[in-house]
């Protein structure tokens, strides 16, 4: 949960931010967590009888709605950067639907915060998704497979965020986590367009590392917080840099990666976001 950009709190939210989120995550049961949400502004998004999936979806949708409202006071490009996780979630669900395993859930309603979703939602294959992305600010993921599209979109979003001054350290850590996970945990070779975007943020020599320790030692100073204490065999869920900013390598709730300082401190950093 997040505070408003003016650093105030709505009157019906007794606790917000990282502490409240961690308290909910540590709940002994889903019922206990839902009772906690019942005392917050998310109470209508997660009813007492919600399943875990429904509660997660409801909270994410409520967060997106709040972001769409706040976007009225933000430059369009910066607001779209903050909403990137929701568009990525929509695309991942669309890709899963192509396998015929299950119909996709109702897409997150992005409105003006979508970068390419209005065209992506009409795609009827993974290759079509790739073509749309290649013609958009998201960029070519290098292949039409689910994992390349997912990783490519995430690294592209982080790379664009790295162009914004105060967000660079946070975004560098994100790219470092994503890249290291694919290269050294999953043993994958990043497609050339994705590799080039990662190299633009981290440096080409980092991507040439033959092992994780060499990769870690070559990282720019601003990205090292993300892998501090990791030796290549540890947990890859996410780290926290100085100042309380955090962005896990993966998240169950789109938008949970929104940098906390952009919601609790001066949101002016989004003014530097391009197109």
Residue pairs with C-beta under 8 A, 6 or more apart in sequence:
1 13
1 16
1 17
1 20
1 21
1 40
1 41
1 42
2 16
2 17
2 63
2 66
2 258
2 260
2 263
2 264
3 9
3 16
3 17
3 263
3 264
4 10
4 70
4 263
5 70
5 73
5 262
5 263
5 264
5 267
7 264
7 265
9 16
10 41
12 39
12 40
12 41
13 40
13 41
14 39
14 40
15 23
15 40
17 260
17 264
18 244
18 246
18 260
20 36
20 40
23 36
24 33
24 36
24 37
25 33
27 33
27 36
30 51
30 52
30 55
31 48
33 55
34 46
34 47
34 48
34 50
34 55
35 48
37 43
37 45
37 46
37 55
37 59
38 46
38 48
41 62
42 58
42 59
42 62
44 62
45 55
45 58
45 59
45 61
45 62
46 54
46 55
46 58
46 59
47 58
50 58
56 252
56 253
57 105
59 253
60 86
60 89
60 108
60 253
60 254
60 255
60 256
61 108
61 109
63 253
63 255
63 256
64 83
64 86
64 108
64 109
64 110
64 113
64 254
64 255
67 79
67 82
67 83
67 113
67 255
67 258
68 83
68 110
68 111
68 112
68 113
70 79
71 79
71 82
71 83
71 112
71 113
73 267
74 82
74 267
74 270
75 270
75 271
75 273
76 112
77 270
77 273
77 274
77 275
78 164
78 269
78 270
78 271
78 272
78 273
79 112
79 113
79 270
80 113
80 114
80 115
80 273
81 157
81 160
81 161
81 164
81 270
81 273
82 113
82 255
82 258
82 262
82 270
83 110
83 113
83 114
83 255
84 115
84 153
84 157
85 157
85 251
85 254
85 255
85 256
85 257
85 258
86 108
86 110
86 113
86 254
86 255
87 108
87 110
87 113
87 114
87 115
87 116
87 117
87 120
87 153
88 150
88 153
88 154
88 157
88 254
89 108
89 254
90 107
90 108
90 110
90 117
90 120
90 121
91 117
91 120
91 129
91 149
91 150
91 153
92 146
92 149
92 150
93 104
93 105
93 107
94 104
94 107
94 120
94 121
94 123
94 129
95 126
95 129
95 146
95 149
95 150
96 102
96 104
96 146
97 103
97 104
98 124
98 125
98 126
107 117
107 121
108 254
110 117
115 136
115 137
115 138
116 132
116 133
116 136
116 137
116 138
119 132
119 136
120 129
120 132
120 133
123 129
123 131
123 132
125 144
126 144
126 145
126 146
126 149
127 144
129 144
129 149
130 140
130 141
130 143
130 144
130 149
133 139
133 140
133 141
133 149
133 152
133 153
134 140
134 141
137 156
137 160
137 275
138 152
138 153
138 156
138 157
139 152
139 156
139 193
139 197
140 152
140 193
141 148
141 149
141 151
141 152
141 153
141 156
141 191
141 193
141 194
142 148
142 152
142 190
142 191
142 192
142 193
142 194
143 149
143 191
147 188
148 191
148 194
151 178
151 182
151 190
151 194
152 191
152 193
152 194
152 197
154 174
154 178
155 175
155 178
155 179
155 194
155 197
155 198
156 194
156 197
158 171
158 174
158 175
158 178
158 201
159 171
159 175
159 197
159 198
159 200
159 201
160 273
160 274
161 167
161 168
161 170
161 171
161 174
161 273
162 168
162 171
162 172
162 175
162 201
163 272
163 273
163 274
164 171
164 269
164 270
164 272
164 273
165 269
165 272
166 261
166 269
167 259
167 262
167 269
168 222
169 222
169 223
169 225
169 241
169 245
170 241
170 245
170 247
170 259
170 261
171 201
172 201
172 202
172 219
172 220
172 222
172 223
172 226
173 222
173 223
173 225
173 226
173 239
173 241
173 247
174 226
174 247
174 257
175 198
175 201
175 202
175 223
176 202
176 206
176 219
176 223
176 224
176 226
176 227
177 226
177 227
177 236
177 238
177 239
177 247
177 248
177 249
178 198
178 249
179 190
179 198
179 202
179 206
179 207
179 215
180 212
180 215
180 216
180 227
180 236
181 236
181 249
182 188
182 190
183 189
183 190
183 212
183 215
184 211
184 212
184 215
184 232
185 236
190 198
190 207
195 207
198 207
199 206
199 207
201 223
202 219
202 220
202 223
203 218
203 220
205 218
206 215
206 218
206 219
206 220
209 215
209 218
211 232
212 230
212 231
212 232
213 231
213 232
216 224
216 227
216 230
216 232
219 227
225 239
225 240
225 241
225 242
226 238
226 239
226 241
227 239
228 239
230 236
230 239
236 249
237 248
237 249
237 250
238 246
238 247
238 248
238 249
238 250
239 246
240 246
243 261
244 260
244 261
245 259
245 260
245 261
246 260
247 257
247 259
248 256
248 257
251 257
261 269
262 269
262 270
